[in-house]
């Protein structure tokens, strides 16, 4: 969450910088154009990039042909579920008791090789400390939002009180005009039913021409809907009270809106000298609104404004090139995220990734590069079989629950066997790297300073999975526990509740609960979300969930009933922090 907030902040800051460069280009053009540029920069703070990119992914998914969609539904599970030990059909697509004819295969994914979660205490401690720190930061932010909201509300309440206490003034205007005994500057109050508020005694000090100029200025605010746009910016400033740029943006908006109204008043034919004099008289008579809550006459940067008014507010009309630049700049914050959506990286929380030692999630470019390398054909090289003996032993998937690989040699042949799978022959590609012919996957081994093998690394589907070496007693204890659970047909604790939460989240929002998945599963689930959302929509309302059996690899198998379909669902055991590394949906008759 914190990483997502920081990402949004720097993205908004980048847009702010682009807006600054654009206003420099437009510095001799109308203030109205610069105002809308700054307003767009303010609104970017309220529009995170992620929803736009998600919309882009959904639009791209809808644009796919039905044939392509069906192909992805089938091929994605194949790519994700084929382990070095078995083909998908033999392991996941044949329900144990239910009919075997499949209607649809849906996938959040099973992260290739099974449960990718931690049973150790270290990640749990880390999670607790980060969670507490995040709670503190969120609490401080929420307190600041509350204080800022109360402050703005009090300012607005004070202005509305002046309106209620004011007396009506008979003056020709398209909106009600009221007179206040306060020395508050003339200003437009309200959004839905705006009122023009004038300080008592001001009109007597102005000539008829000056009164007309002041009234014209306020009506410009009315036509431009300045109170509405500034209220929207107030939301930005309230939510981002800690960020100086949000306050600077508020000041810039007030300056540009007043200059835009000045330009409109003079363009309407009002005398520049009379208009400038009226503003100076108002300045001597009334107190300006320092926060810009009301669209008034005085505003900020008064000296520069008056000088510009007396000079006639001369601006250069925008040529075609600048209009195109402005249009492109305005559309880019929407179009670019939509275009990048289908190519965007999975939204995996940094904390979540940090809890999976040796299994960090690569960027899309890194993963594509790894995947291309992993899919390259390998050639067997000469290898002394006795040299393989140092690799023989047991390895446990880092941050996993009871998931092991056993490596051994039989004569001149080398084998690996995952928990719940059959043996697969491995072929040497180098002194420390081996490949198989079942799937585009390779094993490499890490040699410690003492020359002993400390870790096996699985290269598959663009990921690198760390398997630290463990003792046979550790393997035997976990294997015995698994066999006992299979014999008792007892589900792993918490899998039913976790599965219900995932189904309910998909049904209500169309998105899985990424925070309850490990890093790799969340990455793949993020990529396949549009297809899964379409599948859940097709299945209809969720009705019931029933446990079926424990699968050989330790996953729990359930039957989920929907309004228009039934689905076999397998879920990997949960880690100590409640995350799973495998989740597969298979519709059945």
CORPE-V514505 format. One record per residue. N is the residue number from 1. RES is the residue in three letters. SS is DSSP state (a for helix, b for strand, c for the rest). PSI is psi in whole degrees, 0 to 359 (* if undefined). Layout:
n,res,ss,psi
N,RES,SS,PSI
N,RES,SS,PSI
This chain:
n,res,ss,psi
1,UNK,c,316
2,UNK,a,321
3,UNK,a,320
4,UNK,a,320
5,UNK,a,318
6,UNK,a,321
7,UNK,a,314
8,UNK,a,323
9,UNK,a,315
10,UNK,a,329
11,UNK,a,318
12,UNK,a,323
13,UNK,a,321
14,UNK,a,317
15,UNK,a,323
16,UNK,a,316
17,UNK,a,319
18,UNK,a,322
19,UNK,a,320
20,UNK,a,316
21,UNK,a,321
22,UNK,a,320
23,UNK,a,331
24,UNK,a,320
25,UNK,a,326
26,UNK,c,16
27,UNK,c,335
28,UNK,c,3
29,UNK,c,189
30,UNK,c,149
31,UNK,a,334
32,UNK,a,317
33,UNK,a,316
34,UNK,a,324
35,UNK,a,313
36,UNK,a,332
37,UNK,a,313
38,UNK,a,323
39,UNK,a,320
40,UNK,a,321
41,UNK,a,323
42,UNK,a,318
43,UNK,a,334
44,UNK,a,330
45,UNK,c,336
46,UNK,c,352
47,UNK,c,96
48,UNK,c,153
49,UNK,a,326
50,UNK,a,313
51,UNK,a,322
52,UNK,a,318
53,UNK,a,324
54,UNK,a,319
55,UNK,a,321
56,UNK,a,320
57,UNK,a,320
58,UNK,a,319
59,UNK,a,321
60,UNK,a,322
61,UNK,a,320
62,UNK,a,331
63,UNK,a,346
64,UNK,c,148
65,UNK,c,155
66,UNK,a,323
67,UNK,a,318
68,UNK,a,321
69,UNK,a,314
70,UNK,a,321
71,UNK,a,319
72,UNK,a,323
73,UNK,a,325
74,UNK,a,316
75,UNK,a,328
76,UNK,a,314
77,UNK,a,324
78,UNK,a,313
79,UNK,a,331
80,UNK,a,335
81,UNK,a,347
82,UNK,c,117
83,UNK,b,165
84,UNK,c,348
85,UNK,c,336
86,UNK,b,159
87,UNK,c,158
88,UNK,a,315
89,UNK,a,323
90,UNK,a,340
91,UNK,a,324
92,UNK,c,336
93,UNK,c,3
94,UNK,c,97
95,UNK,c,144
96,UNK,c,325
97,UNK,c,326
98,UNK,c,165
99,UNK,c,148
100,UNK,c,349
101,UNK,c,118
102,UNK,b,144
103,UNK,b,309
104,UNK,b,146
105,UNK,b,121
106,UNK,b,157
107,UNK,b,129
108,UNK,b,329
109,UNK,b,165
110,UNK,c,22
111,UNK,c,39
112,UNK,c,303
113,UNK,c,8
114,UNK,c,201
115,UNK,c,124
116,UNK,c,58
117,UNK,c,166
118,UNK,c,133
119,UNK,c,359
120,UNK,c,165
121,UNK,c,340
122,UNK,a,311
123,UNK,a,326
124,UNK,a,317
125,UNK,a,318
126,UNK,a,317
127,UNK,a,317
128,UNK,a,317
129,UNK,a,319
130,UNK,a,321
131,UNK,a,318
132,UNK,a,318
133,UNK,a,319
134,UNK,a,320
135,UNK,a,319
136,UNK,a,314
137,UNK,a,315
138,UNK,a,322
139,UNK,a,317
140,UNK,a,317
141,UNK,a,314
142,UNK,a,321
143,UNK,a,318
144,UNK,a,320
145,UNK,a,317
146,UNK,a,313
147,UNK,a,315
148,UNK,a,318
149,UNK,a,319
150,UNK,a,320
151,UNK,a,311
152,UNK,a,321
153,UNK,a,320
154,UNK,a,319
155,UNK,a,316
156,UNK,a,322
157,UNK,a,322
158,UNK,a,319
159,UNK,a,317
160,UNK,a,327
161,UNK,a,321
162,UNK,a,323
163,UNK,a,314
164,UNK,a,324
165,UNK,a,343
166,UNK,c,161
167,UNK,b,146
168,UNK,b,148
169,UNK,c,128
170,UNK,c,99
171,UNK,c,144
172,UNK,c,108
173,UNK,c,151
174,UNK,c,354
175,UNK,c,160
176,UNK,c,143
177,UNK,b,132
178,UNK,b,151
179,UNK,b,132
180,UNK,b,147
181,UNK,c,348
182,UNK,c,158
183,UNK,c,17
184,UNK,b,140
185,UNK,c,156
186,UNK,c,135
187,UNK,b,157
188,UNK,b,123
189,UNK,b,133
190,UNK,c,161
191,UNK,c,307
192,UNK,c,311
193,UNK,c,80
194,UNK,c,150
195,UNK,b,140
196,UNK,b,121
197,UNK,b,126
198,UNK,b,140
199,UNK,b,141
200,UNK,c,133
201,UNK,c,353
202,UNK,a,315
203,UNK,a,327
204,UNK,a,337
205,UNK,a,353
206,UNK,c,147
207,UNK,c,169
208,UNK,a,320
209,UNK,a,322
210,UNK,a,322
211,UNK,a,318
212,UNK,a,322
213,UNK,a,318
214,UNK,a,316
215,UNK,a,319
216,UNK,a,322
217,UNK,a,314
218,UNK,a,324
219,UNK,a,333
220,UNK,a,318
221,UNK,a,321
222,UNK,a,312
223,UNK,a,326
224,UNK,a,351
225,UNK,c,46
226,UNK,a,327
227,UNK,a,323
228,UNK,a,312
229,UNK,a,323
230,UNK,a,330
231,UNK,a,323
232,UNK,a,320
233,UNK,a,328
234,UNK,a,329
235,UNK,a,315
236,UNK,a,312
237,UNK,a,329
238,UNK,a,315
239,UNK,a,327
240,UNK,c,45
241,UNK,c,334
242,UNK,c,351
243,UNK,c,114
244,UNK,a,329
245,UNK,a,328
246,UNK,a,323
247,UNK,a,322
248,UNK,a,321
249,UNK,a,320
250,UNK,a,317
251,UNK,a,318
252,UNK,a,322
253,UNK,a,318
254,UNK,a,317
255,UNK,a,311
256,UNK,a,327
257,UNK,a,323
258,UNK,a,321
259,UNK,a,324
260,UNK,a,319
261,UNK,a,322
262,UNK,a,315
263,UNK,a,321
264,UNK,a,321
265,UNK,a,313
266,UNK,a,325
267,UNK,a,335
268,UNK,c,356
269,UNK,c,5
270,UNK,c,146
271,UNK,c,131
272,UNK,a,320
273,UNK,a,316
274,UNK,a,320
275,UNK,a,315
276,UNK,a,319
277,UNK,a,321
278,UNK,a,322
279,UNK,a,320
280,UNK,a,322
281,UNK,a,318
282,UNK,a,321
283,UNK,a,322
284,UNK,a,335
285,UNK,a,326
286,UNK,c,166
287,UNK,b,125
288,UNK,c,155
289,UNK,c,110
290,UNK,c,339
291,UNK,c,354
292,UNK,c,22
293,UNK,c,325
294,UNK,c,152
295,UNK,b,94
296,UNK,b,203
297,UNK,c,324
298,UNK,c,300
299,UNK,c,203
300,UNK,c,169
301,UNK,c,47
302,UNK,a,320
303,UNK,a,315
304,UNK,a,324
305,UNK,a,312
306,UNK,a,319
307,UNK,a,319
308,UNK,a,322
309,UNK,a,314
310,UNK,a,333
311,UNK,c,357
312,UNK,c,9
313,UNK,c,48
314,UNK,c,128
315,UNK,c,160
316,UNK,c,127
317,UNK,c,144
318,UNK,c,129
319,UNK,c,178
320,UNK,a,320
321,UNK,a,319
322,UNK,a,327
323,UNK,a,318
324,UNK,a,317
325,UNK,a,317
326,UNK,a,318
327,UNK,a,317
328,UNK,a,316
329,UNK,a,324
330,UNK,a,326
331,UNK,a,336
332,UNK,a,316
333,UNK,a,339
334,UNK,a,315
335,UNK,a,317
336,UNK,a,311
337,UNK,a,323
338,UNK,a,320
339,UNK,a,325
340,UNK,a,346
341,UNK,a,306
342,UNK,c,339
343,UNK,c,2
344,UNK,c,155
345,UNK,c,154
346,UNK,c,141
347,UNK,c,83
348,UNK,c,126
349,UNK,c,139
350,UNK,a,322
351,UNK,a,319
352,UNK,a,317
353,UNK,a,324
354,UNK,a,343
355,UNK,c,0
356,UNK,c,83
357,UNK,c,135
358,UNK,c,4
359,UNK,c,37
360,UNK,c,145
361,UNK,c,125
362,UNK,c,163
363,UNK,c,164
364,UNK,a,320
365,UNK,a,317
366,UNK,a,318
367,UNK,a,318
368,UNK,a,320
369,UNK,a,316
370,UNK,a,316
371,UNK,a,317
372,UNK,a,320
373,UNK,a,320
374,UNK,a,332
375,UNK,c,356
376,UNK,c,139
377,UNK,c,143
378,UNK,c,152
379,UNK,c,136
380,UNK,c,136
381,UNK,c,158
382,UNK,c,140
383,UNK,c,132
384,UNK,c,116
385,UNK,a,327
386,UNK,a,334
387,UNK,a,342
388,UNK,a,342
389,UNK,a,329
390,UNK,a,343
391,UNK,a,343
392,UNK,c,135
393,UNK,b,198
394,UNK,b,141
395,UNK,b,138
396,UNK,b,134
397,UNK,b,125
398,UNK,c,139
399,UNK,c,47
400,UNK,c,168
401,UNK,c,103
402,UNK,c,36
403,UNK,c,120
404,UNK,b,163
405,UNK,b,132
406,UNK,b,128
407,UNK,b,131
408,UNK,b,169
409,UNK,b,141
410,UNK,b,97
411,UNK,c,238
412,UNK,c,12
413,UNK,b,145
414,UNK,b,141
415,UNK,b,155
416,UNK,b,148
417,UNK,b,119
418,UNK,b,158
419,UNK,c,126
420,UNK,c,3
421,UNK,c,174
422,UNK,c,168
423,UNK,c,148
424,UNK,b,132
425,UNK,b,137
426,UNK,b,145
427,UNK,b,136
428,UNK,b,132
429,UNK,b,344
430,UNK,b,176
431,UNK,c,339
432,UNK,c,9
433,UNK,b,138
434,UNK,b,153
435,UNK,b,162
436,UNK,c,174
437,UNK,c,6
438,UNK,c,321
439,UNK,c,158
440,UNK,c,78
441,UNK,b,151
442,UNK,b,153
443,UNK,b,133
444,UNK,b,158
445,UNK,b,142
446,UNK,b,127
447,UNK,b,127
448,UNK,c,173
449,UNK,c,334
450,UNK,c,6
451,UNK,c,359
452,UNK,c,150
453,UNK,b,126
454,UNK,b,342
455,UNK,b,145
456,UNK,b,144
457,UNK,b,124
458,UNK,b,127
459,UNK,b,109
460,UNK,b,140
461,UNK,c,32
462,UNK,c,2
463,UNK,b,163
464,UNK,b,122
465,UNK,b,128
466,UNK,b,132
467,UNK,b,90
468,UNK,b,149
469,UNK,b,140
470,UNK,b,169
471,UNK,c,162
472,UNK,a,327
473,UNK,a,322
474,UNK,a,316
475,UNK,a,315
476,UNK,a,319
477,UNK,a,316
478,UNK,a,322
479,UNK,a,321
480,UNK,a,318
481,UNK,a,321
482,UNK,a,315
483,UNK,a,325
484,UNK,a,319
485,UNK,a,323
486,UNK,a,317
487,UNK,a,321
488,UNK,a,354
489,UNK,c,54
490,UNK,c,122
491,UNK,c,153
492,UNK,c,142
493,UNK,c,131
494,UNK,c,354
495,UNK,a,323
496,UNK,a,315
497,UNK,a,319
498,UNK,a,319
499,UNK,a,320
500,UNK,a,319
501,UNK,a,320
502,UNK,a,316
503,UNK,a,316
504,UNK,a,324
505,UNK,a,317
506,UNK,a,321
507,UNK,a,321
508,UNK,a,325
509,UNK,a,344
510,UNK,c,4
511,UNK,c,142
512,UNK,c,172
513,UNK,c,92
514,UNK,a,327
515,UNK,a,342
516,UNK,a,13
517,UNK,b,157
518,UNK,c,176
519,UNK,a,312
520,UNK,a,318
521,UNK,a,318
522,UNK,a,322
523,UNK,a,314
524,UNK,a,322
525,UNK,a,323
526,UNK,a,320
527,UNK,a,325
528,UNK,a,6
529,UNK,a,315
530,UNK,a,318
531,UNK,a,319
532,UNK,a,322
533,UNK,a,319
534,UNK,a,322
535,UNK,a,316
536,UNK,a,324
537,UNK,a,322
538,UNK,a,321
539,UNK,a,331
540,UNK,c,195
541,UNK,c,138
542,UNK,b,136
543,UNK,b,312
544,UNK,b,165
545,UNK,b,130
546,UNK,b,132
547,UNK,b,142
548,UNK,b,294
549,UNK,b,167
550,UNK,b,127
551,UNK,c,160
552,UNK,c,326
553,UNK,c,0
554,UNK,c,354
555,UNK,c,152
556,UNK,b,136
557,UNK,b,127
558,UNK,b,160
559,UNK,b,118
560,UNK,b,131
561,UNK,b,128
562,UNK,b,174
563,UNK,c,323
564,UNK,c,9
565,UNK,c,165
566,UNK,b,149
567,UNK,b,136
568,UNK,b,130
569,UNK,b,125
570,UNK,b,138
571,UNK,b,138
572,UNK,c,154
573,UNK,c,150
574,UNK,c,147
575,UNK,c,179
576,UNK,c,336
577,UNK,c,17
578,UNK,c,16
579,UNK,c,155
580,UNK,b,154
581,UNK,c,9
582,UNK,c,134
583,UNK,b,113
584,UNK,b,134
585,UNK,b,129
586,UNK,b,114
587,UNK,b,143
588,UNK,b,158
589,UNK,c,*
